[in-house]
C-alpha cells in the first residue's frame, strides 16, 4: 500500500509536470470601429464636410492628432492580459482613407510593430471604409479584394416601374438611383506564420431609419458573407476563415443567425458551420455599444468550424473577449458608463469597444 501511494503520487506529479511544461504560440486577432477617423482635409467626392475645421464637428488638426494617439494606445493594448504582444491582425471600420491609416501606424505606440495596411475605397456616401492592419513579422498576405454589397431600396416608385428602358445607360441610372451605397466586404487571404488563414472585414448597413426597416440590408450582408465563406470552403473544406466587424446587429439577430448561419454553442457546430463566441458574452450581459442605457454586441469575430478544435497542433481558437478598460468609458455626465466617444470639445476613442480572439498553437 505504501509503495502504491508513492507510485500514484509520482504519476500525478509527472502528469502535472507535463501539463505545465506545454508551451503555446499565441496570436491576438482584433476588431475595432474607429468611429469617424477622418483627417481635416475636405474631400470633394465624399460627404465629409462636418469633419473639417469649419464643419459642424469643428474637427481640427489638434483633435485629429489626439484621436490617433488615443486609437494607437487602444490597439497596442488589446488582449495584452494574456498575450504580451499587440494584436497580429486588426480589422478596422469608419476609416476615411489610406492616409489616416498611414498616420495611425506611425504613432509611437504602433510604429515599432511595423504594421502593413490593406485598404480599398468603398462607395459609402460618408466616405468611410474598412481595412486590415497586420504585423508583417507574423502575417504575409497573398491576395485581397473588396467585394461589394449590392442592395437596393425596397421597391421602385410606380412611375419608374412603368418607364420604358431604352438603353443600358438609362438602366444604370435607374439602378444607381435606387441602390443603397454601403461598405464593401474586405477579403484578405494569407499566412499566419506558416498556416493559411482568411479574414473578412465588415461594416454592415446601419440601423438608420429603424431596425425593422433596415434589417433586410443586413440580412443581405450576412448572406454575402456566407457566400464568401462557402466559396473558400469549396476550394478547401478545412479553410480557416475569420469574419469580423461591426455588424450593426447582435448575435441573435436574423442577419447573424440565418444570413450568416452562426451558432453560439461549440457542441452544435458541424463541419461547415460557423461559430460565434460572442453569443456567450452577450448572454452574460456584456456589450460593445450602448444605446438608451442598453448594451448590445454589434462587434463580433466569427469563425469556421475548422478553427474550433481541441487539437492545438495548428492554430485554433482559444477564447474571446471585449476590451473594456476603464479609460475607454465616460465617468461623468449624461452618458456616464457609455464608451468615451468624440465630442465638440475633445477627441475621444470610439462609441464602440474593441473585440478580440486568441488563436493558439502548441509548441512541440
N, C-alpha and C positions, 0 to 999 in steps of 0.2 A: 504493500500500500504506500509506504514511504517513497519507494522507487517510482511508483506510478505518479504520485503528486509532483515529484521532481521533473519527470518526463513531461507531464501536462503543462507545468509552468514554463518549461523550456520551449515547448511547442508554441504556446501562446505568445511568448516573448519573440520567437522567431517570426511568427505571422505579423505581429505588430511592427517589428523592425522592418520587415519587407514592405509593409504598407506605408510606413513613414518614409522609407527611402525612395519611394516613387517620385519622379520629378516630371513636371509638365511644362511644355511651351504654352504660352497664353497670349492671345491677341484680343484686344477690345475693338468691337465694331460699334459705331455710334451714329446717331442721327440727331440733328438739331435744326429747328426752324429759327433762322437768324433774325426774324421779324424786321422787315424793311431795311435791309442792308443796302442802302443807296449811297452813292457818292453825292457831291454837291453840284455836279455839272448837269445842266438841263439837257436832256436828250430829246431832240425834236420828234423822234419816232415812237416815243412811249409816253405814257401818262405819269410822268414823274415830277410834275411842276411843284407839287406841295413839298417835295424833298429837295428844296433848293433854299439858299439864304433868304430869298424874297417870298418863299412859299408859305403855305399855312402852317407847316411844322417848324418854320424858322431853322431849317437844317443847315448848320454852319460847319466849317472845317473843324472847329474845336470839338463839336458834338460827334462828328464822324470819326475823328481820331479816338475819342473816348469809347465810342461804340466798338471800334476794332480792338482796343485794349481789353474791353470787357469780354468780348467773344473769345479772344485768344486765351484769356485766363480760364474760361469755362472749358474750352476744347483741350487745353493742356492738362486738365484735372479730371475729366470724365473717366470713371472706372478705376482711378488710382488707389482705391481702397483695397483692391485685390490684385492689381497689376500696376507696377511702378511706372510703366511706360504709358504715354498718352495713346489714344486710340490709333490703331493702324489705318483704319478706314473710317471716314466721316462723311455721311451724307448731309447735305445742307439744302435749305429751301429759303425762299424770299430773298434772292440774290439778284441784284440789278444787272451785273455784267462780270466779265472775267477780271476787269481791273480791280474791283473791290476785293476779289479773292486773292489777287496778287498782293494787294496791300495787307490783307489779313495774314497771309503766311509769312510775311516779312516782319510781323510783330516779334519782339524779343522772346516771348514765351514759346513761339512756334518755329521761328527761323532755324534753330538747331536741329529740328526734327526733319527738315528737308522734305516738305510736302510737295507732291505733284498735284496738278489740277486737271479735272475732266469736266468740261462745261460746254453747253450749247445754248444759244439764244433761243427762247421759246416764243410762241405767238401771243402769249398772255398780254392783255392790253395794258396792265400796270407795268409791264416790262420786267417781271420777276421770274426767275428761273430756278431750276435745281442743279446741283453739282455734286461731284465726289472729290474729296481730298484724300490722298493716300501717301503713306510714308514709303518713299522709294526704296528704302532699305529692305522692306518686307513684302511689298506688293509690286508685281510687274504686270501692267495692263497689256492685253494682247489685242483687244478690239473694244470698240464702244460706239454707240449710236443713240440718237434720240428718236423715240417712237411717238408720233403724235396721237393724241386722243381726239378723235373726230366725233363731236357731239353737236346737236342742233337744238334750238329752242323747240318746245313742244308745240307741234302744229305749225302750219303756214296760213296766213290770212287768206280767206276765201278768194279775194281779188287776185292774189298772186297765184293761187292754185289754178285759176281759170286763164291765166296769161299764157299765151302760146309761146313755147320756147323755140326761137327762130334759129339760134346757133349756139355754139359752145360758149362764147363769151357771155351771153345772157345767162346761160346755165351757171357759170362760175359766179357771176354777180349775185344770182339768187341764192346760191349755196352760202356764199360769204356773208350775206345779209342775215341769214338765219343761224349761222354757225356760232357756237359758244367757244370763244378762244380761251384756252387754258394752258396749263403747263404740260410739256411733253413728259413722257416717262423715259428716264435715262437708264440704259442697259450697258453695264461695263463687265467685261469678262477678263480674267487674268489669273495670275498665280500668286497665291498667298504662300510665301516661301516656295515649296515645290508642289503645291496642290492647286488644281484648277478650281476657281470659285466664280460665281456670277452674282453681281449686285444690281438691283433695280432701285433707283431713287425716285420717289414720288412726292407730288404735292397735288392731291386730288381737288376737284372743284369745291368751292366754298359753299357754305350754307346761306350765303347772302340771298335774300328773298324767301327764306324759310326752309327748315329742314325737309319737310314733306315735298315742297315744290321743287327741290333740287336733288332729291335722293336719286332720281334716275340717272343724273350725270355721274354720281359717284359709283352707282351700280355698274355703269358702262366702264368706268375706270377699273373697277375690280375685275370685270370680265376681260378687259385688255391685259391686265396683269397676269391673270390666269392663262391667257393665250400665250403670252411670252414664256411663262414657266413651262407650259405644255410643249412648246416648240423646242426648248432646251432639253427637256426630258426625252423627246423623241430622238434627239441626237445621242444622248447619253442618259439611260434610265436612272443612273445614280448621280446625275448632275447636282452639285451643291449650289443652291440658289438662296440668296437672302433678299427679300424685298422690304424696303424701309421707307418711312416717310411720314409726313403729316397727311393723314388720310381724310381729315375733316369728318370722320366717323369713328365711333368707338368699336371695340372688339365684337359687340353684339349686334351691330347694325347689318342690314342686308348686304351692303356692298362688300363687307368683310366676310360674313358668314356664308353668303350664297354666291356673290360675284366672284370672289377670290376662293371661297370654299375653305376658309381657315378653321382649324379645330384647336380647342384650348386645352385638351386633355391628352397627354402623351400616349396613353394606352389606346386611344381611339384613332391614332394616326397610322394609316396604312401606307403602302409603298409610295404611291404617287400623290399623297395628301400634302398639305402644308400645315405647319404647327405655329400657333400664336402664343408665345409665353406671356404676353401682356394681358391676356384674358384673365389669368390668375391674379395679376396685380390689380386689375380693375375690380375683380371680385372682393379684394381686400380693401377697397375704398380709396385706392391711390389714384393719382391723376397727373396729367401733363399740362392741362389747360383748365382754367376756371371761368365759369360764366354764371352770373346770378347766384353766387355762393355755392355752386355745384361743380364738382370736378369730373372730368372725363379723360379718357386715354385716347386722344387723337393721334398721338405719335407712337408708332409701333415698329418693331422689327420682326418680320415673319419669315419662316424658313421651310424649306422642303424637308421631307422625312429623312432624306439622306444625311442630314445634319443632326438628327435626333437619335443617336445610337449610344449604347452603353460601352461600345468598343472605342477606345481613345487611341488606337494605333494611327488614326488620321485625325485631322481637326474636326471636332464635333462640339455641339452646343453644350455649355455648362450651366449658365444661369443668366438671367436678365435683370435689369434694374432701371430705375428712374433717378437721374442725378438731381437731387433736390437740396443742395446745400443752402444754409440759411441766408447767405449773401444774395441768392437768387430770388428771395421773397421780400415783398414790401412789408415793412414792420410798423407802418403807421398810415393814417388817412383812410379815405373811403374804401380803398382797395387793399387794406391790410390783409395779409395772408395770401394775396394773389402773386403770380410771378411779376418780378420787377421789370416793367417794360419802359419804352421811351415815353417822355413827357415833353411838353413845350419848353421846359426849363432845363432838362437834363437828358443825357443819353443813358438808357438803361441796358438791360440784357435782352430779354425777349418776353413775349406773352406766353411762350411755351417753355416747358422744361425738357432738357435733353433725355434721350433714352439710349440704352446700350445693352449689348450682349457680350458674353465672353465665349470665345472658341478656344478649346484646349486640346493638346496632343501629348500623349505620354512620350517621354524621352527614354529610350531603351539603353 
